[in-house]
Amino acid sequence: MKIKTKQIKVKQLLHGGDYNPDQWLEYPDILEEDLRLMKEAKVNCVTLGVFSWARLEPEEGKYDFEWLETMMDRLYDNGIYTILATPTGALPHWMSEKYEEVRKMSGSGIRRLHGNRHNFCPSSPVMRQKMQEMNTCGGRIQLFVNQKPEKAAVFTDGKCTLRSELDAKKHAETSGNA
């Protein structure tokens, strides 16, 4: 599947930085204040997702991109572009616990504890697989950003499927239109 991209010409310097709203989703007043302050500082571009793996995949194979799309929409509505990052900056706890080999190893051969940023072992086959799953799922989600279906996704059999696609397939099977 070829992903279409849209080139935009920006007539101004992109000004911004990393933004981690996933830390404050339960506090909408903080998110509103963030937007107000960004507009006041003339921020027009932010990076999202750097440390959000635990929010994007709270359980192994179960993805939630709804909050991310909502945040992207809110930023765009306020004149702020989004650069999506891969979320490898912070591993979810479930991954570090289940797959010890995804964590970095010290020079003395001891695995580092969970909780540090950028604490993944790039030579771990499990880590490479998990990164590929996240990036593949994220790529699929991007195709649907403007369509507004339910954004929860499930990763099974090497494919990321949107919940809305699963519901449509299930409906087709039960109605005999599969």
Secondary structure as UniProt FT lines:
FT   STRAND          16..19
FT   HELIX           21..23
FT   TURN            25..26
FT   HELIX           28..40
FT   TURN            41..42
FT   STRAND          45..48
FT   TURN            50..51
FT   HELIX           53..56
FT   TURN            60..61
FT   STRAND          62..64
FT   HELIX           66..77
FT   TURN            78..79
FT   STRAND          81..84
FT   TURN            88..89
FT   HELIX           93..98
FT   HELIX           100..102
FT   TURN            107..108
FT   TURN            114..115
FT   TURN            117..118
FT   TURN            122..123
FT   HELIX           125..142
FT   TURN            143..147
FT   STRAND          152..156
FT   TURN            157..158
FT   STRAND          159..162
FT   HELIX           163..175
//
